[in-house]
Amino acid sequence: MLPPDVQLTDSLFQTHIFPYLGSSHDTVIPASSMQFPVSFIRAGDHDLALSIAPITCPERIPPQAIGYYSLNKAINVFMQAGIIPSAVSVDLHCPAEWTESDMRIFWRTLSESCRKYDITCTAHYIGWQPKSDRQSLWAGSIAVTGIVSGGRSVTPAGAQNGDSIIITGNIAGEAAGVAAWTIPKTLSEAVGDQTVLRTQNAIYNTCIHSTITALYHDDYALDDITSFVSCNERGLSGALHYLSIVSKKGIHIDEVRVPLSGEAMNILKVLNINPFEAASAGSMIITCRPHKKNELVRIISQRGIIAEVIGEVRDTINGVHVIRSGVDYKLPCPESDAFWSRYREYCIHHEC
């Protein structure tokens, strides 16, 4: 079984897959990178954007939570382009152990979430996985579409020298939340029942939709935003390195400014996981011109969302640097997500 953050390298994608994408129509612009999988189609006076993401279904997480979790992660992939989603299409392969009641709960939850985000929900294929396939974490996929408003979209390539870097939400909440559902007995013995219960709820707060719509409700706020990057996989470290590589700029942050909840920190400490490298769906990096940073933090914070300025983009350094206890360190790029790459190990040696 492969962890859900495993992807082809960008160079392999460019040489072996990208040449065969697209169509005979110059109205189609396929995604140019496995790391930024949003494509665009010209439709009259508008551009239609689309992306696709897997439905991740770890053992022990109930179908209600999976409904929220999977939709949130799919929306995060799409909204990195700064576009509000209009519709989702779901291809669901129910885990073999799900009952008809479980499937109904999943769809009810997904539908409620879509109404909350004002998104139309449709289905393409629905069936059950063979029991032999349960070792996989994947249970289908969700495609997301939306209209590019006023031609406005962004990519991490837009980050500029001197930009401020803002992060929203606590990092590593996703990893801690999945762990709390997956191995609750083991974690309860170490950190207590109440910490585990509170952390399980983090699964329901793994979407960046509220953050970006808060900015869209204030057109002034959108001016001078240069990029969005979701921390879905490989955590904050992976997202910062992706930003650095695509923008061809250096990144400099202060570790003490990075928000991390006490619950997540304690749970990941038990599992010996670096929170900087753990799945952080719901957290997002925003880069903006420095004069706009305080305004963006204010707008986002008014929605009850954590927002902190943690550093800046610099073209005088290479890679990602972090200030830790007054010392400048170069932050290594994680090869895989620190939680998902060891997920099966936890299940086998603990409770699954």
C-alpha positions in Angstrom: 0.0 0.0 0.0 1.2 3.5 -0.9 0.6 6.5 1.3 -1.8 9.0 -0.3 0.8 11.7 -0.7 2.9 9.6 -3.1 3.1 11.2 -6.5 5.3 11.1 -9.6 8.1 13.6 -9.6 7.4 16.7 -11.6 10.2 15.9 -14.0 8.8 12.5 -14.7 5.3 14.0 -15.2 6.7 16.5 -17.7 8.6 14.0 -19.8 6.3 10.9 -19.7 2.7 12.3 -19.3 2.4 16.0 -20.1 3.2 15.6 -23.8 0.2 13.4 -24.2 -2.3 15.7 -22.4 -4.5 18.4 -23.8 -6.5 18.2 -27.0 -6.7 19.6 -30.6 -8.5 22.6 -29.1 -6.5 25.5 -28.0 -9.2 26.3 -25.5 -7.9 23.5 -23.2 -5.0 24.2 -20.9 -4.1 21.0 -19.0 -2.5 21.1 -15.6 1.2 21.7 -16.0 2.4 19.9 -12.9 1.4 17.0 -10.7 1.9 19.4 -7.8 -0.6 21.9 -9.1 -3.4 19.8 -10.7 -5.8 22.5 -11.8 -6.7 22.6 -15.5 -8.5 25.3 -17.4 -11.0 25.2 -20.3 -12.1 28.3 -22.2 -15.9 28.5 -22.3 -17.1 31.6 -24.1 -16.2 34.6 -22.0 -15.2 32.5 -19.0 -12.6 29.9 -18.0 -13.7 26.7 -16.4 -11.3 25.2 -13.9 -11.2 21.6 -12.8 -9.2 19.3 -10.6 -9.5 15.9 -9.0 -8.5 14.4 -5.7 -8.7 10.9 -4.1 -11.2 10.0 -1.4 -9.0 8.9 1.5 -10.7 6.4 3.8 -8.5 5.3 6.8 -9.7 2.5 8.9 -11.8 3.3 12.0 -12.8 6.8 10.8 -16.7 6.8 10.6 -18.4 7.5 7.3 -19.7 10.9 8.6 -16.2 12.1 9.2 -15.0 10.6 5.9 -17.7 12.7 4.1 -16.4 15.9 5.6 -12.7 15.0 5.3 -12.7 13.8 1.7 -14.7 16.8 0.4 -12.5 19.2 2.3 -9.2 17.8 0.9 -10.6 17.9 -2.7 -11.7 21.5 -2.2 -8.2 22.4 -0.9 -6.5 21.1 -4.0 -8.8 23.1 -6.2 -8.8 26.4 -4.2 -5.1 26.7 -4.3 -5.8 28.4 -7.6 -7.8 31.0 -5.7 -11.0 29.9 -7.4 -14.4 29.3 -5.7 -15.7 25.8 -6.5 -19.2 25.4 -8.1 -19.7 21.7 -8.3 -18.2 18.3 -7.3 -18.6 14.9 -9.0 -18.1 11.9 -6.8 -16.8 8.5 -7.8 -17.2 6.4 -4.7 -15.9 2.9 -4.1 -17.3 2.1 -0.6 -15.0 0.2 1.7 -16.1 -3.5 1.9 -17.0 -3.2 5.6 -19.5 -0.3 5.0 -23.2 -1.1 5.3 -25.9 0.5 3.3 -26.5 2.8 6.3 -22.8 3.8 6.3 -23.1 4.7 2.6 -26.3 6.8 3.3 -24.5 8.6 6.2 -21.5 9.4 3.9 -23.8 10.9 1.2 -25.9 12.9 3.7 -22.8 14.4 5.2 -21.2 15.1 1.8 -24.5 16.8 0.7 -24.7 18.9 3.9 -21.1 20.0 3.4 -21.8 21.0 -0.2 -24.8 23.0 0.8 -22.7 24.8 3.4 -20.2 25.7 0.7 -22.9 26.5 -1.9 -21.5 23.7 -4.1 -23.6 21.4 -6.4 -23.0 17.7 -5.7 -23.3 15.0 -8.4 -22.4 11.3 -8.6 -20.8 9.3 -11.4 -20.1 5.8 -10.1 -21.0 4.2 -6.8 -20.1 0.6 -5.7 -18.3 -1.5 -3.1 -14.6 -2.4 -3.0 -13.8 -6.1 -3.0 -12.7 -7.2 0.5 -9.2 -8.0 -0.9 -8.8 -4.3 -1.7 -9.3 -3.0 1.9 -5.6 -2.5 2.4 -5.9 0.5 0.2 -6.6 3.9 1.7 -8.3 5.1 -1.5 -12.1 4.8 -2.0 -12.6 6.7 -5.2 -12.2 10.3 -6.2 -13.9 13.7 -6.2 -13.7 16.0 -9.2 -14.1 19.8 -8.5 -15.1 22.4 -11.1 -15.6 26.2 -10.9 -15.7 29.4 -13.0 -12.7 31.7 -13.0 -14.2 35.0 -11.9 -12.9 37.9 -13.8 -9.9 35.9 -15.1 -8.6 35.9 -11.5 -6.5 32.9 -10.5 -3.1 32.4 -8.9 -0.3 29.9 -8.8 2.7 29.6 -6.4 4.9 30.9 -9.3 3.4 34.3 -8.5 5.3 34.8 -5.2 7.6 37.8 -5.3 10.8 38.9 -3.5 9.8 40.7 -0.3 6.4 39.1 0.0 5.1 38.4 3.4 4.2 34.8 4.3 1.0 34.1 6.2 -0.2 30.8 7.5 -3.8 30.0 8.4 -4.9 27.4 10.9 -2.9 25.1 13.2 -0.5 22.9 11.4 -0.6 19.1 11.7 -4.2 19.1 12.8 -5.1 16.6 10.1 -2.4 14.1 11.0 -3.2 14.3 14.7 -7.0 13.9 13.9 -6.5 10.8 11.8 -4.2 9.3 14.4 -6.8 10.0 17.1 -9.4 8.1 15.2 -7.1 5.3 14.1 -5.3 4.4 17.3 -7.5 6.0 20.1 -6.7 3.4 22.8 -2.9 3.8 22.4 -3.1 7.6 22.4 -5.6 7.8 25.3 -3.1 6.0 27.5 -0.5 8.6 26.7 -2.4 11.9 26.5 -5.9 11.2 28.0 -9.3 10.5 26.6 -10.4 14.2 26.4 -7.3 15.1 24.3 -8.1 12.3 21.9 -11.8 13.3 21.6 -11.0 16.9 21.0 -8.3 16.0 18.4 -10.7 13.7 16.5 -12.9 16.8 15.8 -10.0 18.3 13.8 -11.1 16.1 10.9 -14.1 18.3 10.5 -11.9 21.5 10.2 -9.6 20.5 7.3 -10.9 22.9 4.6 -9.5 26.3 3.3 -12.9 27.3 1.8 -13.8 29.7 4.6 -10.4 31.3 4.4 -10.5 32.1 0.7 -14.2 33.1 0.7 -13.4 35.5 3.5 -10.9 37.2 1.2 -13.3 37.1 -1.7 -16.0 39.0 0.3 -13.5 41.9 0.4 -12.3 42.6 -3.1 -9.7 45.0 -1.7 -8.2 42.1 0.2 -7.5 40.1 -3.0 -5.3 42.9 -4.4 -1.6 42.1 -3.9 -2.1 38.4 -3.0 0.5 36.5 -5.0 -0.1 32.9 -4.2 -2.0 30.3 -2.1 -0.5 26.9 -1.2 -2.5 24.2 0.7 -0.6 22.2 3.3 -2.6 19.1 2.5 0.3 16.6 2.2 3.9 16.7 3.6 2.8 19.4 5.9 4.1 22.9 6.2 7.7 21.9 5.2 6.5 20.3 2.0 4.3 23.3 1.1 7.1 25.8 1.8 9.5 23.8 -0.4 6.9 23.6 -3.1 6.5 27.4 -3.0 10.2 27.9 -3.1 10.7 25.5 -6.1 7.8 26.9 -8.2 8.5 30.6 -7.4 12.3 30.1 -7.7 12.7 32.1 -4.5 14.0 31.5 -1.1 11.7 31.2 1.9 12.6 32.5 5.4 10.3 31.8 8.4 10.4 32.1 12.2 9.5 28.8 13.9 8.0 30.4 17.0 5.3 32.1 14.9 4.0 28.9 13.4 0.6 27.9 15.1 0.5 24.4 16.5 -2.2 23.3 19.0 -1.1 21.6 22.2 -3.3 18.6 21.4 -1.7 18.0 18.0 1.8 18.6 19.5 1.3 16.0 22.2 -0.2 13.4 20.0 2.5 13.7 17.4 5.2 13.6 20.1 3.8 10.2 21.2 4.2 9.0 17.5 7.6 10.6 17.1 6.5 12.7 14.2 7.7 16.1 13.2 4.6 18.4 13.0 6.3 20.5 10.3 6.2 17.4 8.0 2.8 16.0 8.9 -0.4 16.3 6.8 -2.1 19.7 7.6 -5.2 19.9 5.5 -7.0 23.1 6.6 -3.8 25.1 6.9 -2.8 27.3 4.0 0.1 29.5 3.0 -0.7 32.9 1.6 1.9 35.2 0.1 1.2 38.8 -0.4 2.9 42.2 -0.8 4.1 43.3 2.7 1.9 46.3 3.0 -1.2 44.0 2.9 -0.2 41.4 5.5 -1.9 43.0 8.5 -5.1 43.6 6.6 -5.3 40.0 5.5 -4.6 38.7 9.0 -7.4 40.9 10.3 -10.0 39.8 7.7 -9.2 36.1 8.2 -9.1 36.4 12.0 -12.6 38.0 12.0 -13.9 34.7 10.7 -12.5 32.9 13.7 -9.6 31.4 11.7 -6.1 31.5 13.0 -3.8 33.6 10.8 -0.2 34.5 11.5 2.6 36.2 9.6 5.5 33.7 9.8 8.1 35.0 7.4 8.9 36.4 4.0 10.0 35.5 0.5 13.6 36.3 -0.3 15.6 36.0 -3.6 18.9 36.3 -1.7 18.7 32.8 -0.2 18.1 29.3 -1.6 15.6 26.8 -0.3 13.7 27.1 2.9 15.3 28.6 6.1 13.8 28.6 9.6 14.9 30.6 12.6 14.9 28.2 15.6 16.0 29.5 19.0 17.8 32.4 17.3 19.7 30.1 14.9 19.1 30.0 11.1 18.7 26.5 9.9 18.0 25.2 6.4 14.8 23.2 6.5 15.1 19.8 4.7 12.5 18.9 2.1 10.4 15.8 3.2 10.4 13.0 0.7 6.9 11.9 2.0 4.3 12.9 4.5 5.6 12.0 8.0 2.3 10.6 9.1 1.0 8.9 6.0 4.3 7.2 5.2 4.0 5.4 8.6 0.3 5.0 8.8 0.2 1.2 8.1 3.0 0.7 10.7 0.8 2.3 13.4 -2.1 0.2 12.4 -0.2 -3.1 12.4 1.7 -2.5 15.7 -1.1 -0.9 17.6 -4.8 -1.4 17.1 -5.8 -1.9 13.5 
